[in-house]
Amino acid sequence: MSTATFRIWRGKGQEGRFEDYSTEYSEGMVVLDAVHKVQAEQAPDLAVRWNCKAGKCGSCSAEVNGKPKLMCMTRLSDLPLNEPVTVEPMKAFPPIKDLVTDVSWNYRVKQRIRKFAPRKPDFEDGTWRIDQQDVERVQEFRKCIECYLCQDVCHVLRDHRLHSQFVGPRFFVYAAALDMHPLDTEDRLPDLQQRDGIGFCNITKCCTKVCPENITITDNAIIPLKERVVDRFYDPLGRLLGFFRRK
């Protein structure tokens, strides 16, 4: 077996430092395997959040060599093991201990987004008629595992810390899944424009690049929502038509 060095962040809250751990690795191992090996053999008090180890629970999100990743899906064979592999907690959320961060802010944001409000059924038996293409359009957004890597990489949250003004790409995807549903009747555009800060997004597509489920976050969710907001609140003709509709 070969040996590699893992430079892991250790600490509580904002206070801490990187510590180096040398450990053996074998073919097929992922970063989470290495962290567990360090935890079992050298640092039993190392805090790390994980659950499924299959890339479906989103629990083991961290930053590996400075990039937001799922530790369970990051193979050691894809990393330069001739130098230390840095493993640290996500930077967009408050650190709790070692690799664990407080992501509860995301749950509070989700609670305030207007929920699904279907139109009246099309038939007396309480069912609707929906085109298949409309079903497929929102199906992509339902793949989200809420790992919050897209939130972590977003510069509005990561660098500018505008958590009070911006909900982040995860919740633009959630809003898009509701707003683009063919049965939904709720109006979320005022919230997106005023409270949720969709205007802060400058569509760099960094969120799309880190998504482990390959959701086309920017092109299929954020840009269409931004277009709807612009049509409603900033297009002169659209605002005029909206005025007469309200009349």
N, C-alpha and C positions, 0 to 999 in steps of 0.2 A: 504493500500500500504506500501511497505518497502522502506527503504532509503539506498543509497549507496554513497560512496565518489569517485569522479572522479578527478584524479590528472592530469590536462591538462597543456601542455606546452603553455606558453604565451610569446610572444616577437616578435621583428622585427629583421630580419637578424640573425646574430650569437648571439645577445644579448637577454637574456630572462631567464625565470625561470618557475618552476612548481607551479601552484596554485590549491588548493583543492576546490572542489565544491560538496556540499552534495545535492542530489536531489532524489526525489521519483522515483521508477521504478515499472513497473507492468509486469505481465507474457507476454512473447512474444517479449519484447523489445530487440533491438540490440544496440550496442555501438553508432551508429549514432543517434538513437532516444534520447539517454541520452545526447549526445553532443548538439543536437538541443534544448533539454529541458533546458540545462544550458544556451545556447545562448538566448533563449526566455525569461527566467526568471531572470538570474543573470548576464550574460555577453553579452550584445547585440553587442559588438564590436569584439566578438570572430570570427576569420576567419577560415572557414572550406570549403573545396572544395567537392562538391557532385553533382549528377545529377539525376540518375534513381532510386536509392534506391532499386535496384533489382539485384545487382551483375553483371551487364552487361556493364556498362559504364566505370568502372575502375577508377572513379574520386576520390572516398573517401579513397584511400590508406593511411594508417598511420601505426604507431607501437602501438600495444596494449599490455601492459605488456611486452614490449621489443621485440615483434614478429611482423613482417610485416603482415598486414591483411587488408581486406576490412572492414571498420567499419560497413557497412550495412549488412554484412554477419556474423558478430561476435555476437552471442547471449549472452546476459547477463547471462543466465542460465548456460552457459559453463564456466563462470569465477568465481573465488573465491571472492565473494562480501563482505566477512568479513574483507577485507583489501582494501586499495585504488586501483582503476583501473587506471593505467597510460596510458595516450593517448598522443602521441607525433608525430611530423612529420617524414617522411622517412629520414634516415640519409645519404643516398647515393647522395642526391641532395641538392643544396643550399636552406636554409630556406628563405621564404619571410616574412610571418607573421603567427604566431600561428601554426596551423596545415597545412598550405599551403606551398608547396615547388615549386621550379622552375625546371620543368622537360623538359624544352625546348631543352636541350642537346640531349635528345632522338630523337627528331624530326630532328635535324641536322644530327645525325648518320644515320637515316633511309634514308635520301635524298641521301647519298653518296653510298649506296649499289646498285650494278648494278641491273638494272631492268630486268623484264621478257623479254626474247628474243626468241619467238617461232620459231621452224623450219618451213620450207615450208610445206604447206598443203599436205596431202596424196592424196587428190582427186581434181578433176578439179573444183568442186563446193566450194572449199575453206575450207573443213572440214578435220578432222584428225581421225584416228582410235587409241583409247587408251584402254589398258586393265583396267578392273575395279579395280584390285588390285593396280595399279599404281595411280589411282585416290584416292583411300582410304588412301594410304600412306601419302599423303600431306594434306588430309582433316583435320586431327587432328590439324595441325599447324595453320589453319585458325580460330580456336576457340579463339585465343588470343584477349583479350579485352584491351591490353596495359595499364594495371594497374601499371606496373613497380614494382610489388612486388618482382619478380625474380631478377630485377636489384638491388633492395634495399638490399636483403639478400645476394647477391653475395659478398664474402669477397674482391675480386679484386677491386670492386668499393667502397664498404662500408668502408673497413678498409685501403686498400692500395691506394685508390683514383687515380687509373690508367685510368682515363677517356680518356686521350689523346692516350692511347695505346690499349684499350680494349673496345669492343662495348657492351659486356654483353650478358647474355642468351636470352633476348628478341630478339635481332637481329641475334643471331645464329639460333633461331627458324625461323625468317623471311628469312634468307639466305637459310635455309634448305628447306623451302616451295618452294622457287624458284629453288634451285639447284637440288632437287629431283623430280621436275615436269617432267613428261615424254616428254613434248614438248620443254623444255627450252634448249637453246644452249649456253648461256653465261658461261664464265669461271670465277668463283668467288674465286677459290682456292688460287691464289696468294694474293688477298686482305685479305682473312681469315688468311693466314700464316704471312704476312708481316705487314699489316696495322691494322687489326682488333684484333690481339692478341689471337687467339684461343688457342695458346700454354699455356697461363696463366691459363686456366681453369683446375683445378685438379679433376673434376668430383665428388664433394662431394654430389651432388644431392640435395643441399639445395634449389635450384631454383625450382626443381620439387615438393618439399614438400609444398611450399607456393603458388603454382599456383591455383587460384580459379576455373580454367577451367579443372583442372586435366590433363594438357598436360604433356606427358612424355618427358620433355625437355631434360634431360641428355641422356637417353638411345636411344631415337628415333631421336633426332636432333643433339646434340653436339657430341656424340661419333661417329656417322657415318661421320660427317664432319671432325672430327679429324683424322679418319681413311683414308679419302680421301686425306687429307693434308699430312699425313705420307707416304702414297703410292706414292704421286707425288714428294715430296721434300726430303724424308729421306730414302726411300727404295732403295738400290743400283740397284736392277734389274729394278724397276720402272723408276728410273732416266735414266738408260741406254736405255730402250725402248723409253722413251720420247725424248732422244737425237736423236735416229734414226727416230722417227716420224717427228721431226722438219727438219731433213735432207730431 
